[in-house]
Amino acid sequence: MQIVQARGREIPVVTRHKRYTPERTRAEALFAKPVQGNKPRVLEDAPKMSMKAAARSAAVDETEHQKVFRLVRERRFEDAARIAARLINGGREEGFYIVDGADLTKATAWHKGWVTDKTVRANVHYITPARAQVLLMNNLSNRNVKAANLAKIMRDIADGRFVLNGETLIIADDGTVNDGQHRCFSILLTGIQVESLVASGLTKQSMRTIDIGIKREAKDRLAIAGVSNYVVLSALSSLAFELTNNRKPTPSESEDFYFDNADGFQLALSACGTGFKGIGQAPMAAASFYLLRNGEDVDVIRTFFASVRTGEMLTKRDPRMVLRRAIFEDGKKVKLPREKWVSAFVAHFEKYKQRRSMTDLVFDVPLNWN
């Protein structure tokens, strides 16, 4: 073996099969091609990107405004509203203005007509996404957008509950929006037009007396519908809806949910009896409603709550006594959120039916509401 200098490095040369000279070795070292690995075949050997990785890659290129529109399409209205409110209140609402072309031209002319005519009047109009965008582009001074309110309106619009109701969208005589920005953003983000009463020609100063009344809640809706005991039943409906859907309902959703389950709610309320101090009747009735939906006998439920209330003839380790001590006994009282009390009532009822003894309060039992 020879050692030959070529391109500034030493190259060992084996001359078993060929006769090498230093000149030939230098020439081959200069023109030799680098060794290459096997090229991957297009389908079999090329690295594959998983669906999750592809989604992550797409999310990297997605702007926050695009993310809001995507979340709305996925019906994740609360998540979308939180991001949208932050962007809007931070002065970055322009990214939501996606309408252009002929639709925007027509909507601009529609808005200009309101500004040109200073007459105070009110008419019913379809507020399209284009018209909503033009109104928002002229929404120069208004309160901050509230995510919770935005989410509620978007959900009601998407579910077809936001119908013509006499509530007015108000345009001032200078073309700015006195009232209706949450509705306009909801229309723009969902892409769904809404029929609304539109008032115009009013002064900008009249905005000071808008929205000073008390907002109508779910309980008010049941009261208007003539439902007796509407306060407790509204609280029960809202709690049961939240436990079923893992989110708080809008007032209209709570109302619809009540009427869809009115008989069950009324029976559950009668089964649990009056509310325990510090807990209220809604968690007790929600637990009763859950048990009734799962086929439990109403009289057994009624006996369970009555014995927890009186404590008569209960042993120390009776599930009802353990529950009673956690509710009433000084030094052993427990404070829990409403949904945890619902779980506690259900868990102790089931132990009571099984004639099992208990020593501690149980409230972390998962419930299947679907």
Buried (B, 14 or more C-beta within 10 A) or exposed (E): EEEBEBEEEEBEBEEEEEEBEBEEBBEEBEEEEEEEEEEEEEEEEEEEEEEEEEEEEEEEEEEEBEBBBBBBEEEBBBBBBBBBBBBBBEEEBEBBBBBEEEBBEBBBEBBEEBBEEEEEEBEEBEBBBBBBBBBBBBBEEBEEBEBEBBBBBBBBBBEEBBEEEEEBBBBBBEBBBBBBBBBBBBBBBBBBBBEBBBBBBBEBEBBEEEEEEEEEBBBBBBBEEEBEEBBBBBBBBBBBBBBBEEBBBBBBBBBBBBEEBBEBBBBBBEBBBEBBEEBBBBBBBBBBBBBBEEEBEBEEBBBBBBBBBEBEEBEEEBBBBBBBBBBBEEEEEBEBEBBBBBBBBBBBBBBBBEEEEBEEBBBEEEBEBE
